Amino acid sequence: MKSEFMALSKDLVWVSNIILQSDPEGRRRIALAYREAQELVGGIPKDNGDARPRIEACFERFDVFKAKDDVACV
């Protein structure tokens, strides 16, 4: 549990730093990607109450943005 907390904390610090260092265009891209992710997730039904398909879809999108070194990954 502690290691999961530490990992999530590190991720939060990383994301926060990226947002703070982004220019207005970068922040716009982040906001747009966030809205797109909400729409994506909203269109995927839960699997018997399990959100795993939604989470996996978000990770797939993250990987695409991250591979392009796109600030929208945050």
FITORZA-104886 format. One record per residue: residue number from 1; residue in one letter; x, y negated, z negated of N, C-alpha, C in turn. Coordinates in steps of 0.001 Angstrom, whole numbers, plus 500000, padded with zeros to 6 digits. Layout:
<i NUM	aa A	n.X X	n.Y Y	n.Z Z	ca.X X	ca.Y Y	ca.Z Z	c.X X	c.Y Y	c.Z Z>
...
! end
This chain:
<i 1	aa M	n.X 500828	n.Y 501180	n.Z 500000	ca.X 500000	ca.Y 500000	ca.Z 500000	c.X 500880	c.Y 498747	c.Z 500000>
<i 2	aa K	n.X 501954	n.Y 498778	n.Z 499194	ca.X 502830	ca.Y 497614	ca.Z 499124	c.X 503523	c.Y 497371	c.Z 500465>
<i 3	aa S	n.X 503969	n.Y 498442	n.Z 501130	ca.X 504655	ca.Y 498269	ca.Z 502412	c.X 503690	c.Y 497747	c.Z 503471>
<i 4	aa E	n.X 502424	n.Y 498156	n.Z 503416	ca.X 501419	ca.Y 497632	ca.Z 504351	c.X 501210	c.Y 496145	c.Z 504109>
<i 5	aa F	n.X 501161	n.Y 495749	n.Z 502852	ca.X 501019	ca.Y 494334	ca.Z 502500	c.X 502211	c.Y 493536	c.Z 503015>
<i 6	aa M	n.X 503405	n.Y 494088	n.Z 502847	ca.X 504606	ca.Y 493396	ca.Z 503307	c.X 504610	c.Y 493258	c.Z 504832>
<i 7	aa A	n.X 504208	n.Y 494304	n.Z 505521	ca.X 504163	ca.Y 494257	ca.Z 506985	c.X 503157	c.Y 493217	c.Z 507459>
<i 8	aa L	n.X 501978	n.Y 493201	n.Z 506852	ca.X 500963	ca.Y 492216	ca.Z 507222	c.X 501422	c.Y 490800	c.Z 506892>
<i 9	aa S	n.X 502111	n.Y 490642	n.Z 505780	ca.X 502633	ca.Y 489326	ca.Z 505398	c.X 503664	c.Y 488834	c.Z 506411>
<i 10	aa K	n.X 504547	n.Y 489713	n.Z 506829	ca.X 505555	ca.Y 489341	ca.Z 507832	c.X 504888	c.Y 488951	c.Z 509142>
<i 11	aa D	n.X 503861	n.Y 489711	n.Z 509532	ca.X 503140	ca.Y 489387	ca.Z 510764	c.X 502461	c.Y 488028	c.Z 510667>
<i 12	aa L	n.X 501873	n.Y 487746	n.Z 509531	ca.X 501203	ca.Y 486463	ca.Z 509332	c.X 502193	c.Y 485303	c.Z 509406>
<i 13	aa V	n.X 503356	n.Y 485467	n.Z 508819	ca.X 504390	ca.Y 484430	ca.Z 508879	c.X 504846	c.Y 484246	c.Z 510328>
<i 14	aa W	n.X 505053	n.Y 485343	n.Z 511051	ca.X 505480	ca.Y 485275	ca.Z 512452	c.X 504446	c.Y 484524	c.Z 513289>
<i 15	aa V	n.X 503173	n.Y 484895	n.Z 513145	ca.X 502093	ca.Y 484251	ca.Z 513901	c.X 502008	c.Y 482771	c.Z 513551>
<i 16	aa S	n.X 502064	n.Y 482463	n.Z 512279	ca.X 501991	ca.Y 481064	ca.Z 511841	c.X 503121	c.Y 480237	c.Z 512435>
<i 17	aa N	n.X 504321	n.Y 480772	n.Z 512434	ca.X 505465	ca.Y 480057	ca.Z 513007	c.X 505303	c.Y 479819	c.Z 514502>
<i 18	aa I	n.X 504810	n.Y 480827	n.Z 515212	ca.X 504595	ca.Y 480667	ca.Z 516649	c.X 503580	c.Y 479550	c.Z 516907>
<i 19	aa I	n.X 502500	n.Y 479549	n.Z 516171	ca.X 501459	ca.Y 478522	ca.Z 516353	c.X 502020	c.Y 477146	c.Z 516037>
<i 20	aa L	n.X 502737	n.Y 477028	n.Z 514925	ca.X 503292	ca.Y 475731	ca.Z 514527	c.X 504305	c.Y 475200	c.Z 515529>
<i 21	aa Q	n.X 505044	n.Y 476082	n.Z 516170	ca.X 506070	ca.Y 475667	ca.Z 517120	c.X 505541	c.Y 475475	c.Z 518543>
<i 22	aa S	n.X 504284	n.Y 475836	n.Z 518760	ca.X 503721	ca.Y 475744	ca.Z 520107	c.X 503338	c.Y 474313	c.Z 520454>
<i 23	aa D	n.X 503465	n.Y 474009	n.Z 521735	ca.X 503001	ca.Y 472715	ca.Z 522229	c.X 501481	c.Y 472795	c.Z 522436>
<i 24	aa P	n.X 500844	n.Y 471690	n.Z 522786	ca.X 499387	ca.Y 471715	ca.Z 522968	c.X 498913	c.Y 472754	c.Z 523990>
<i 25	aa E	n.X 499659	n.Y 472935	n.Z 525061	ca.X 499278	ca.Y 473943	ca.Z 526059	c.X 499360	c.Y 475352	c.Z 525465>
<i 26	aa G	n.X 500381	n.Y 475608	n.Z 524673	ca.X 500507	ca.Y 476910	ca.Z 524022	c.X 499363	c.Y 477167	c.Z 523058>
<i 27	aa R	n.X 499014	n.Y 476165	n.Z 522275	ca.X 497888	ca.Y 476319	ca.Z 521339	c.X 496574	c.Y 476517	c.Z 522090>
<i 28	aa R	n.X 496450	n.Y 475873	n.Z 523247	ca.X 495249	ca.Y 476066	ca.Z 524063	c.X 495184	c.Y 477509	c.Z 524558>
<i 29	aa R	n.X 496326	n.Y 478048	n.Z 524982	ca.X 496381	ca.Y 479437	ca.Z 525447	c.X 496055	c.Y 480416	c.Z 524320>
<i 30	aa I	n.X 496551	n.Y 480111	n.Z 523126	ca.X 496251	ca.Y 480959	ca.Z 521962	c.X 494753	c.Y 480956	c.Z 521685>
<i 31	aa A	n.X 494153	n.Y 479768	n.Z 521684	ca.X 492719	ca.Y 479653	ca.Z 521407	c.X 491898	c.Y 480381	c.Z 522472>
<i 32	aa L	n.X 492293	n.Y 480245	n.Z 523727	ca.X 491586	ca.Y 480914	ca.Z 524814	c.X 491698	c.Y 482434	c.Z 524673>
<i 33	aa A	n.X 492877	n.Y 482914	n.Z 524365	ca.X 493075	ca.Y 484356	ca.Z 524176	c.X 492253	c.Y 484868	c.Z 523001>
<i 34	aa Y	n.X 492135	n.Y 484056	n.Z 521953	ca.X 491331	ca.Y 484441	ca.Z 520785	c.X 489864	c.Y 484585	c.Z 521186>
<i 35	aa R	n.X 489355	n.Y 483608	n.Z 521944	ca.X 487956	ca.Y 483681	ca.Z 522402	c.X 487743	c.Y 484898	c.Z 523303>
<i 36	aa E	n.X 488694	n.Y 485151	n.Z 524182	ca.X 488582	ca.Y 486322	ca.Z 525056	c.X 488591	c.Y 487617	c.Z 524242>
<i 37	aa A	n.X 489395	n.Y 487653	n.Z 523201	ca.X 489447	ca.Y 488839	ca.Z 522344	c.X 488118	c.Y 489044	c.Z 521622>
<i 38	aa Q	n.X 487505	n.Y 487963	n.Z 521169	ca.X 486201	ca.Y 488077	ca.Z 520514	c.X 485165	c.Y 488656	c.Z 521476>
<i 39	aa E	n.X 485185	n.Y 488181	n.Z 522727	ca.X 484249	ca.Y 488700	ca.Z 523725	c.X 484537	c.Y 490172	c.Z 524021>
<i 40	aa L	n.X 485817	n.Y 490507	n.Z 524150	ca.X 486211	ca.Y 491885	ca.Z 524406	c.X 485707	c.Y 492798	c.Z 523298>
<i 41	aa V	n.X 485989	n.Y 492436	n.Z 522072	ca.X 485603	ca.Y 493244	ca.Z 520923	c.X 484083	c.Y 493344	c.Z 520809>
<i 42	aa G	n.X 483411	n.Y 492239	n.Z 521080	ca.X 481953	ca.Y 492247	ca.Z 520998	c.X 481305	c.Y 493170	c.Z 522008>
<i 43	aa G	n.X 481998	n.Y 493456	n.Z 523093	ca.X 481457	ca.Y 494328	ca.Z 524126	c.X 481783	c.Y 495797	c.Z 523935>
<i 44	aa I	n.X 482532	n.Y 496126	n.Z 522909	ca.X 482915	ca.Y 497517	ca.Z 522662	c.X 482125	c.Y 498019	c.Z 521458>
<i 45	aa P	n.X 481290	n.Y 499020	n.Z 521659	ca.X 480516	ca.Y 499536	ca.Z 520519	c.X 481413	c.Y 500267	c.Z 519532>
<i 46	aa K	n.X 481001	n.Y 500218	n.Z 518286	ca.X 481725	ca.Y 500996	ca.Z 517278	c.X 481458	c.Y 502469	c.Z 517526>
<i 47	aa D	n.X 482446	n.Y 503274	n.Z 517252	ca.X 482352	ca.Y 504720	ca.Z 517436	c.X 481873	c.Y 505331	c.Z 516123>
<i 48	aa N	n.X 480564	n.Y 505500	n.Z 515998	ca.X 479970	ca.Y 506003	ca.Z 514745	c.X 480413	c.Y 505170	c.Z 513544>
<i 49	aa G	n.X 480439	n.Y 503864	n.Z 513704	ca.X 480823	ca.Y 502968	ca.Z 512619	c.X 482313	c.Y 502705	c.Z 512530>
<i 50	aa D	n.X 483096	n.Y 503385	n.Z 513346	ca.X 484549	ca.Y 503221	ca.Z 513337	c.X 484951	c.Y 502144	c.Z 514347>
<i 51	aa A	n.X 485699	n.Y 501167	n.Z 513896	ca.X 486121	ca.Y 500055	ca.Z 514743	c.X 487394	c.Y 500361	c.Z 515527>
<i 52	aa R	n.X 487905	n.Y 501566	n.Z 515431	ca.X 489172	ca.Y 501925	ca.Z 516083	c.X 489209	c.Y 501573	c.Z 517573>
<i 53	aa P	n.X 488148	n.Y 501835	n.Z 518354	ca.X 488214	ca.Y 501459	ca.Z 519777	c.X 488415	c.Y 499948	c.Z 519963>
<i 54	aa R	n.X 487839	n.Y 499157	n.Z 519115	ca.X 488002	ca.Y 497705	ca.Z 519187	c.X 489436	c.Y 497304	c.Z 518840>
<i 55	aa I	n.X 489963	n.Y 497912	n.Z 517811	ca.X 491332	ca.Y 497606	ca.Z 517374	c.X 492335	c.Y 498012	c.Z 518459>
<i 56	aa E	n.X 492133	n.Y 499180	n.Z 519035	ca.X 493033	ca.Y 499648	ca.Z 520088	c.X 492992	c.Y 498727	c.Z 521300>
<i 57	aa A	n.X 491814	n.Y 498231	n.Z 521649	ca.X 491695	ca.Y 497297	ca.Z 522780	c.X 492473	c.Y 496012	c.Z 522500>
<i 58	aa C	n.X 492427	n.Y 495542	n.Z 521262	ca.X 493181	ca.Y 494336	ca.Z 520898	c.X 494683	c.Y 494588	c.Z 520978>
<i 59	aa F	n.X 495131	n.Y 495740	n.Z 520527	ca.X 496555	ca.Y 496063	ca.Z 520618	c.X 497006	c.Y 496151	c.Z 522070>
<i 60	aa E	n.X 496151	n.Y 496701	n.Z 522931	ca.X 496509	ca.Y 496781	ca.Z 524351	c.X 496681	c.Y 495384	c.Z 524943>
<i 61	aa R	n.X 495776	n.Y 494462	n.Z 524626	ca.X 495876	ca.Y 493085	ca.Z 525111	c.X 497128	c.Y 492417	c.Z 524545>
<i 62	aa F	n.X 497400	n.Y 492642	n.Z 523267	ca.X 498593	ca.Y 492085	ca.Z 522631	c.X 499840	c.Y 492547	c.Z 523381>
<i 63	aa D	n.X 499898	n.Y 493833	n.Z 523667	ca.X 501073	ca.Y 494388	ca.Z 524360	c.X 501288	c.Y 493737	c.Z 525721>
<i 64	aa V	n.X 500198	n.Y 493466	n.Z 526440	ca.X 500307	ca.Y 492827	ca.Z 527755	c.X 500883	c.Y 491424	c.Z 527610>
<i 65	aa F	n.X 500324	n.Y 490647	n.Z 526681	ca.X 500821	ca.Y 489284	ca.Z 526464	c.X 502261	c.Y 489288	c.Z 525955>
<i 66	aa K	n.X 502563	n.Y 490177	n.Z 525033	ca.X 503894	ca.Y 490250	ca.Z 524438	c.X 504938	c.Y 490632	c.Z 525494>
<i 67	aa A	n.X 504596	n.Y 491541	n.Z 526383	ca.X 505534	ca.Y 491961	ca.Z 527427	c.X 505876	c.Y 490808	c.Z 528356>
<i 68	aa K	n.X 504963	n.Y 489865	n.Z 528506	ca.X 505192	ca.Y 488698	ca.Z 529354	c.X 505778	c.Y 487533	c.Z 528550>
<i 69	aa D	n.X 506051	n.Y 487794	n.Z 527271	ca.X 506546	ca.Y 486764	ca.Z 526359	c.X 505599	c.Y 485550	c.Z 526353>
<i 70	aa D	n.X 504304	n.Y 485856	n.Z 526370	ca.X 503253	ca.Y 484844	ca.Z 526419	c.X 502802	c.Y 484514	c.Z 524997>
<i 71	aa V	n.X 502767	n.Y 483239	n.Z 524681	ca.X 502378	ca.Y 482792	ca.Z 523351	c.X 500963	c.Y 483257	c.Z 522997>
<i 72	aa A	n.X 500166	n.Y 483585	n.Z 523983	ca.X 498795	ca.Y 484047	ca.Z 523740	c.X 498753	c.Y 485359	c.Z 522956>
<i 73	aa C	n.X 499885	n.Y 486038	n.Z 522835	ca.X 499910	ca.Y 487296	ca.Z 522094	c.X 499550	c.Y 487095	c.Z 520617>
<i 74	aa V	n.X 499777	n.Y 485899	n.Z 520115	ca.X 499478	ca.Y 485677	ca.Z 518698	c.X 497986	c.Y 485584	c.Z 518460>
! end
